[in-house]
């Protein structure tokens, strides 16, 4: 089943779980100054970059402070191979963001849960509720990233063929064979803001900061987790994110789980500052330009 991705074409697995914080602050500390090597993307905003501008950079800093360890970022360029070529080989020890339950690694309990969102201009006041919304069949352009649940649903509603040329414009007309194709989520958001596209359907954490900073007021609408293909099979829209270590590193995994349990409130502060739509089993929290969004 196709799962969520970031800005690249990458398959993963997910499990559901709530992220409950505890009041304790007794994280098991390592010897002062011991280095913790974080697997980080060299240029994959808004998650991380070499300048430390991503929200996962901020979470890495918080992790180092609370575990009493010095953080060293080990940067990768191509997301397809960083587990095999970096984590598994011991070049780095921790991944800050992966799908919960990713079978390639040991994953912590989820530390946030988010969703795919419809992005549109506030002034257009589009009637966007779910993938059955009639407006999705009438607008000229809908932005999405191939290999995601959005592509599956674009096909399901019969709009894939007429979105083909626009989708190719986003990365240029290049052969995809043996290439890593990256889609710039900020460009997709800017296309909606400028009116080049009426709607984009993207993973919330990958576009929250761009929606928040757009010069044209934009609206994020959570896609309900009830989408199905024409054959009736469910297409997930909500996913949980965990931290990860390589298989066999149970001791470090335990420390990370303790960190999440004890620092969930501070983790949420970072995510909410970013504007990421956060989901739990009982409610939806959205902080976006201090505007209250619709709850599911």
C-alpha positions, 0 to 999 in steps of 0.5 A: 500500500502506498503510504505517506512520503515527504517531498520525495518518492519513497514508500513506507509503512505506518501504524496508528498510536496516540502520543501521550506526554508524561510529567516526568523529566527523568530521561536516562542520561548518557555520559556528558558530551557523548556524541549522538549521531543523527541521520539528517537530510542535507537539503530537505526542507522543511524537515532539515538542512545543513543550516539547521533551519528545519523542524527536525533540526530543532527536535535534534537539538532538543534531544541532545539537550535532554539526553545530555549528549553532543549532537553530530549530524551526518548528512545524506542527499538521496533518501532512497539509500540513507538507511542502508548506507548510513544507519545500517553501517553505523555512520549515524545512530538516530533518524528523527522522522520515519513512518511508525513501524517502518520495517527497515528499522526499530521505531519508537512510539509515534511522537506525532500524527498528521494528515494530508491536507487540501490547500486552497486560497481563503478568498476562493471559499471552496467547498472542500470536505473530502475526495468526493467534493464536487469542486475537485472535478471542476477546478483546472489544476490540482497539485500533488506528488506522485507516489502518494495517496493523493495520486491514488485519489486523483486517479480515483476521481478521474483527474489524473490524465488532465493533471499530467502536463502540470505535474511534469512541469513541477520537476521538468521533463526528465526521465525518471529511470534510476533517478531521484526526483524531488518535488518542491512542496514550497513551489506547489504551495506558491502555485496555489497562492499565485492562482496557477493552481486552485488546489494542492493536496499534500502531506501537512508537515511538508507544507505547513510553514509555506502555507503559514508564510504565504503572501496570499491567505491560504486555507488548510483542510484536513482530508478525512481518513475515509478515502477509498479507491474505486474498488473500495480499498481504503487509501490512508490519509492520516499517518504517525511519525516516529524516531528510529534506530538500527535493528538491534539497538534496543538500548538507544531505542529505550532512551528515545522512547523515554525522551518522547514520553517525558518531553512530548509537550516540548516536542509539540511546541516545536511542531505547533510553531511550525504550523503542522496539523496535529491529530490525536484519536480524539481531537485535531489541533491546528495552529496556522497563522493563529486561525482556528481550523475546522475539526474533524 
